[in-house]
Amino acid sequence: MNPASWVERNGRALPDRPAVAEGERIHATWREFAARTAALASGLTSEFALAPGDRVAIVMRNRPEYLEALYAVWHAGLVAVPVNARLHRDEFAHILDDSGTTVVVTDQEHAGDVTTLVGAVSGLRAAVLAPGERWGRLAAYDPMGMVETRPEDPAWLFYTSGTTGRPKGATLTHRNLLMASLSYFADIDPISMRDSILHAAPLSHGSGLYGLPHVARGAVSVLPESGGVDAAEIAALLQRWPGMSLFAAPTMINRLAGAPAIDAGGLANLKTIIYGGAPMYLADLEAALTAFGPRLAQIYGQGESPMTITALSKADHADNGQPRWRERMQSVGTARTDVEVRVVDEEGNPLPANESGEIHVRGDVVMAGYWNQPEATAETLRGGWLHTGDIGSFDEAGYLTLLDRSKDLIISGGMNIYPREVEEALLHHPAVRAVAVVGRPDPTWGESIVAFVVPEPGGAMPPVAELDRACLDRIARYKRPKDYRFVEALPTNNYGKVVKRELRERLRADSGD
């Protein structure tokens, strides 16, 4: 089921209902949104000679044109490549090149980086500013009929950071997106046309994915004019739009939970806050439940299994009389309706309750593979199971607790950061001989990034400002270390591999934990 078919259906069945809003203002009804996406699909394919299966990237902040571009791409049978707009220009270039993107849609805020990639990235023909003159010209084309797609056709290339430091494109098919949406109805919430979803988190990741089931049911997608998380703005939007849900990283929830504007505005229109992407401290969760009531639901997923591995439901959060409630609140819930989840030992044998091992998942929501990376695909998808790289254990009731991340992933502010990409950036500094990057628990961000740096023998310690610059020249700002520790050597095992566990222990010892 092509998600664009939901837009087309809503355009007929709910023509005058709001489809997209910018702040408190209706940007488009469903009739208008359906007509505009069909016209843009026609414009894109005609003007750039695009054929079904060609890739179109989107690099912009959350705004109505983002949704127009996304559903126009699917209407035309093309493949969407939503890109985190906070990335560095070089990271944009890699994703556009790796995906074989033909056209990129961007906005004025990112045009300086994106437009310069036309001609520099092989196969990239054009960058279109939205809104803009060319975007308006594309929208003036006669609407085209929807291109027929198959369930197994690629729909969304979800780029995830990898252990090599280079993002890989998880290939999500139309079937994947459908199953993720149906699983939302089964395990999180029913949705009606009178509901709304607030896109305060990036549309390129979780918020865009959680928008899908809301579009399927004809709910209105609300884009804050600020493009981000502003408590006063969100409080005002809560008064304007009923049945509101939003996806939020724990850091966002913490900011909103104590905000006077939220308290003063009232929560009658707040339906659900879906959180995920990082651990949430129990004290923070209890504070959020006090502030918002039983409106929280947690999900555990990966780009390779979008929105869907396990869930901790609103009912779980509300059931504080359950004897093991506190323990369950530190879990990631139980397996979702559409997947099988198991914990296995190093030989791949399923483990009993309370024994830890790698988490494996299978089901129709699991990606088709990594884009043009057969070796990485074969390594991650083995025996019909997605090997997540995460370590966890089930309790007797089937609640899964995450214990470790075998891939060294750092989650800071809800954003995934792999140490390798930071380390490679720092190694460009001529005074750095070796470096190891780890995450340190942080009450605000979940984890903060710490770099252990070994200077060149006999050389001076490189200034922190220069190390920051080495990062900012190559990777996104949010990936820059918050702290640098200068050491004579890094701890290694008998094989010469850096033992990052020892570095984390040093940080814990320094903090007194």
C-alpha positions, -999 to 999 in steps of 0.1 A, spaced: 0 0 0 16 32 -12 12 59 16 3 84 -11 -29 64 -17 -40 76 18 -37 112 7 -56 105 -25 -83 87 -6 -86 115 21 -88 140 -7 -121 124 -18 -135 112 15 -124 142 37 -121 171 12 -127 199 36 -110 186 67 -75 201 75 -46 180 63 -16 202 70 -13 231 94 15 256 100 12 267 135 -25 276 142 -32 282 105 -45 256 81 -20 252 52 -41 228 31 -73 208 33 -71 172 22 -86 181 -12 -59 208 -16 -31 185 -3 -40 157 -26 -42 180 -56 -9 196 -48 10 164 -43 -4 150 -76 7 182 -94 42 181 -78 46 145 -87 38 155 -123 62 184 -122 91 164 -107 88 135 -132 83 158 -162 109 185 -155 137 161 -145 127 130 -165 124 109 -134 113 73 -136 98 50 -109 125 40 -85 146 71 -89 156 87 -57 146 122 -45 162 136 -13 146 160 11 169 183 32 149 209 51 135 218 85 100 208 93 76 228 72 46 221 50 67 218 19 84 188 34 52 168 35 43 180 0 76 167 -13 74 134 6 40 124 -6 46 138 -42 77 115 -44 56 85 -35 27 95 -57 52 94 -86 65 60 -77 99 75 -67 120 67 -36 123 93 -8 156 100 9 148 121 39 181 135 53 187 149 87 191 186 81 215 190 110 242 170 93 274 185 78 277 193 41 301 164 37 276 141 53 249 154 29 273 147 0 279 111 11 242 103 15 232 119 -19 260 101 -36 255 67 -20 217 68 -27 222 79 -63 199 108 -57 188 127 -88 170 157 -74 171 172 -39 144 194 -24 157 219 2 148 252 18 166 286 20 182 277 54 201 248 38 205 260 2 240 272 8 253 237 15 229 217 -7 230 237 -40 268 235 -42 266 197 -43 249 198 -78 277 189 -101 299 178 -72 279 147 -65 277 122 -93 242 120 -108 227 149 -88 209 170 -115 192 197 -95 184 213 -62 149 227 -58 141 254 -32 108 250 -15 91 273 -12 105 291 -42 99 300 -79 108 266 -93 88 248 -66 58 269 -76 63 260 -112 64 223 -104 32 226 -84 15 243 -115 17 211 -136 -14 192 -144 -19 165 -117 -8 130 -127 -24 97 -118 -6 77 -90 21 54 -103 14 18 -93 39 3 -69 45 -31 -54 47 -39 -17 84 -49 -21 94 -17 -39 117 7 -20 98 37 -5 122 53 20 160 51 24 165 57 61 202 66 66 216 54 99 251 60 112 273 29 110 303 16 129 325 25 99 315 62 104 296 62 71 258 61 72 241 32 55 207 34 38 182 11 54 158 3 25 123 5 37 97 -8 14 60 1 10 52 -31 29 76 -20 58 58 14 61 24 -2 60 32 -27 87 48 -1 109 16 20 106 -7 -10 113 14 -19 143 8 17 157 -29 11 156 -25 -23 173 -1 -13 201 0 24 206 -33 43 198 -64 44 176 -65 75 155 -94 94 140 -98 123 115 -104 146 145 -69 140 158 -36 158 151 1 151 152 26 177 162 59 175 143 83 191 167 109 164 162 126 159 127 104 146 99 135 129 85 133 104 114 108 94 140 83 121 136 80 115 99 74 78 105 48 84 132 31 108 109 22 79 85 -6 63 106 -20 97 112 -21 105 75 -37 70 70 -66 81 93 -70 116 80 -56 134 111 -40 168 106 -2 172 106 8 203 125 42 220 118 53 245 145 63 278 129 95 277 150 105 244 135 114 230 169 105 227 205 92 259 221 70 253 252 50 285 247 43 277 211 34 241 218 11 252 247 -8 275 222 -10 247 196 -25 224 222 -54 248 226 -59 250 188 -56 213 177 -75 185 196 -64 149 200 -27 159 197 1 133 197 38 139 193 70 120 191 97 132 214 131 123 226 135 122 264 153 155 264 123 172 247 100 157 273 122 169 301 121 205 287 83 204 283 74 187 316 85 216 338 75 244 315 51 270 330 34 276 297 24 240 294 11 239 329 -9 271 324 -23 262 291 -40 229 301 -37 194 286 -73 186 276 -62 183 239 -31 163 246 -36 127 236 -3 109 235 35 115 238 55 88 221 91 87 234 121 67 223 155 70 208 173 71 242 170 58 277 149 78 301 159 80 337 132 68 361 131 101 380 126 120 347 98 96 337 80 99 370 82 137 367 68 135 331 39 113 343 32 138 371 32 166 345 13 149 317 -6 121 333 -11 87 317 -3 99 282 31 84 276 41 55 255 76 43 248 89 25 216 121 7 209 130 4 173 158 10 148 160 25 113 162 -11 102 129 -19 119 111 14 120 89 23 149 86 -14 157 104 -38 180 89 -34 214 65 -10 231 57 1 267 21 11 264 2 39 280 -16 13 301 18 0 313 28 36 323 -5 41 341 -4 8 360 17 20 389 1 -4 413 18 -33 396 45 -47 420 72 -45 393 61 -12 379 94 6 385 114 -22 369 90 -22 339 94 15 335 131 9 329 124 -17 303 114 -10 266 82 -31 269 70 -62 252 72 -74 216 50 -55 191 21 -73 174 38 -76 140 72 -90 150 90 -118 167 117 -108 191 143 -131 208 174 -129 228 202 -152 218 237 -163 228 268 -161 206 258 -192 187 224 -178 180 205 -201 205 175 -185 221 180 -177 258 156 -181 287 143 -152 308 168 -132 328 197 -142 306 213 -115 284 223 -118 248 219 -101 214 184 -90 204 170 -104 171 139 -94 153 119 -107 123 87 -96 107 73 -77 77 84 -44 92 122 -53 90 140 -35 62 147 -52 29 185 -45 33 211 -18 31 211 2 -1 238 -12 -24 256 -29 5 252 -66 1 279 -75 25 265 -53 53 230 -67 45 242 -103 47 259 -95 81 229 -79 96 201 -100 81 210 -136 89 188 -166 90 157 -144 84 164 -123 115 176 -88 120 207 -88 142 202 -55 161 236 -54 178 218 -45 210 222 -65 242 192 -72 264 172 -97 284 135 -106 289 119 -110 322 94 -138 329 65 -116 317 82 -108 284 94 -72 292 127 -65 274 154 -45 292 183 -31 271 216 -37 288 242 -26 263 248 -16 227 274 -39 211 278 -14 183 291 14 207 262 36 197 259 69 217 225 85 219 226 122 228 195 143 228 177 116 209 203 116 181 224 85 172 261 90 171 287 64 163 321 70 179 340 60 147 328 90 128 339 114 156 372 96 160 379 98 122 373 136 123 396 141 152 424 120 136 426 147 109 443 169 134 481 165 130 488 166 167 464 137 174 481 102 174 451 82 187 416 88 200 387 69 215 352 83 219 327 71 244 294 82 259 290 95 295 256 95 313 241 130 312 210 141 331 200 165 303 210 148 271 209 111 281 246 108 271 273 133 263 303 127 241 338 124 256 369 120 236 401 104 250 430 119 230 466 107 227 488 135 214 518 128 191 549 118 210 569 149 221 542 172 208 521 197 227 485 189 236 463 202 208 441 232 218 405 222 224 394 249 200 414 232 172 399 198 180 364 213 179 373 228 145 385 194 132 350 180 141 330 210 128 348 209 95 337 173 88 307 163 109 275 177 124 278 201 153 258 179 176 284 151 172 312 173 186 326 161 220 315 179 251 347 170 269 383 161 260 406 139 281 443 139 272 460 106 280 494 90 273 479 58 259 445 41 254 438 8 271 439 -21 247 434 -59 249 458 -86 237 447 -80 201 454 -43 203 417 -33 203 408 -4 225 389 -14 256 363 13 258 347 -3 288 377 8 308 373 44 296 337 44 307 347 31 341 372 60 344 344 84 338 322 67 363 350 68 389 356 105 382 319 113 388 317 92 420 290 69 406 
